[in-house]
Amino acid sequence: MGKKSIIDLSLRMTQVSHSGTDFIDGDVLLSDRLNKDSMPTSPHRMTFILVALCTKGECTFTVDTQQLTIRKNDVVIISDRHIVDNFQSSDDADGLVMILSVNFFYEVVRNVSDVSMLFCFSRKHPVVSLTDNEVELFRSYFFMLKEKMRATDNKFRRDIVRTLILAMFYDLSNVIVRLQESESKKQTRADSIFTQFIRLVELNFRKERRVGWYAEQLCITPKYLSETVKNVSNRTPNEWIDSYVSLELRVLLKSTTKSIKEISDDMNFPNQSFLGKFFREHVGVSPSAYRKR
């Protein structure tokens, strides 16, 4: 049998396959259908962020070849770049689906540490079981979002949706705190190192981007840190650091009036040219073009 090719799954492609959706074109999609007719059964690389709640039945699928199962009251969080395949569901399966473009996600996040806990945790634990109260809270957010997205005559529709999504992310992060507290006693050394590394990055990425420096703070070798972080998260320490830096740059360019030179100084780049090169490599456009867009 030949190897199946991997297709990049865009938000617009997903929009076509979901019936009964509400959306802000190209950026946000909400659907109250989660079944085999709306999800990919062949390998697709996510180019967006997906948050879905299973309300009944059962669904199975793979994320980066890892088999996952979601049942009633389970929420699944899958960020971009992951490969989803082999989606199957029971006949009665259903749920609520929220999809965000990466660009809109960066609009939502106003501080790089706002939702880092949520998405760091979800990379290792993409499926989380909610309590009945947490399910009701998620449903409240979801249907309020649908209502606000339908108000196309509201000049502040996008801002309202963005604010509601950020509030929902905070509440989901609180769920993560609950789970982490219950799992702290059985956390492995690798998990502990990864958690400490992420906390250090959150505090220091604006000034310090050397893997060796972080390894020194943790009293381990750079090689051991790199191997541990890669095994736990499927990303290297450099990729984590760069993702924090690029996210912060996006936030500063969109939500402040600081000049690019001022941002370069704040973020400890040698000069504006270095910042421009880094930003083009990680975002695909120049800082000035991104700000105008």
Secondary structure by P-SEA (a helix, b strand, c coil): ccbbbbbbccaaaaaaaccccccccccbbbbcccccccccccbbbbcbbbbbbbcbbbbbbbcccbbbbbcccbbbbbccccccccccccccbbbbbbbbcaaaaaaacccccccaaaaaaaacccbbbbcaaaaaaaaaaaaaaaaaaacccccaaaaaaaaaaaaaaaaaaaaaaaaaaaacccccaaaaaaaaaaaaaaacccccccaaaaaaaacccaaaaaaaaaaaccccaaaaaaaaaaaaaaaaaccccccaaaaaaaaccccaaaaaaaaaacccccaaaaaac
